[in-house]
Amino acid sequence: MKLKTSTLAIILLLTIVAVLGASFMLTSNAGKPSFADDASPVMYFYSEACHFCQQQKPILESLASEGFRVKLMDMGSNPALGQQFGVTGTPTFVAEDGAKKIGLTQKEELKAWLLLHGAKIA
């Protein structure tokens, strides 16, 4: 009887570990937004504390379903990034050619700008 209880406890423990491991794998991939890709020619300067960046996020997620991607540049954790590219506020998009789109941008306007700068990569 004691062996049966120990076996059940081990099976239960292994099941919990497997479920937690699978959950971690899913959430660690989910931690990177669908619109993020380091290969994108367009950088997106943002900060988690920025209200307008939070409003920009669902627009970017919508555009991701159409194949648009941006390279994430978190100014909240690395403010020097902005200085390097002449960015003084967020949200700001910067293309490889130096073109900038500053401030919260609605979907159709952002879509046209991203398309012009080669950010449709998926």
N, C-alpha and C positions, 0 to 999 in steps of 0.2 A: 504494500500500500504506500509506504514511504517513497519507494522508487518511482511509483506511478505519479505521485504528487510532484516529485522533483523533476521528472521528465516533462510533465505538463507545465511546470514553472519555467523550465528552460525553453520549451517551445513558445510559450507566451512571450518570454523575454526576447527571443530571436525574432518573433513576429513584430514586436514593437520596434526593435532596432531596424528591421527591414523597412517598415512603414516610415519611420523617421528619416531614414537614409534616402528613400525615394522622395519624400517631401522636401528634403534639403536640396536634392538634385533639381527638382522642379522649380523651387523658389530661387535657387542661385542663378538659373538661366533666366527666370522671370525678372530678376533684379536689373537686368539690362533691358532698357526699353526697346520695343520693336523697331523704332525709328533710328536706333543707334548703329553706326557702322564706321569703324576706324578708316575704312577705305574711301569714305565719301570725300569729295572735293570741297564740301561746304562744312565749316565748323559752326557749331551752335554753342554760343556762350550763354550760360545760365547760372542760376543759383537756386538752391532748394528753398531759400528764404524769400525769393522774389515772387510776389503775387502774380505779376504778369507772366512769369515763366510757368507758373502753375496753370494759367489759362492757356498758354501756348501748347502745353503738353497734349491735350486731347486733339488739337489740330494736327500736331505732328503724328500722333498715333493714327489718325484717319488717313493722312498722306502716306504713312508706311504701308497701308494696305494697297496702295497704288504703286509701290516700289520705290518711294523716296526715302533716302537715308541721310543722316547728318552725323558728323563727328562730334561727340560730346566734349565740351570744354567747361568744366565745373569751376567757376570763379569763386564760389563760396569756399571751396577747399584749397584753391590755388589762385589768389588774386593776381599774381604776377603774370598769369596767362593773358589777362586783359591788357596789361601794359605792353606785352610783347607784340600784340596785334592791334594796338590803338583802340581797344574797346573800353569805354568808360561806364557803360551801363548794360543791364540785361533786361530782356532777352535781346541778343544781337547775333545775326548770322553773318559770317565772313566767308567769301568764296576764295578759291586759290588765286584768282586774279586781283584780289584786294577789294572787290566790290562788297558793300555792306548793306544789310537790311536791318534797321534798328527799330526796336520796339515790338510790341505785340502786333502780329500780322495775321490777318484773316486768311482762311483756307485758300481761296482762289488766287489771291495776290501772292501768297507764299508759294503756292504750287507753280505758278508761272515763273517766279524768281528762281526757285530750285531747279526747274526744268532748264531754264536759261543757263544755269551754272553747273549742269551735269550731275545733279544729285539724285537722278532717277537711275539707280544702279541695281535694283533687285527685280 
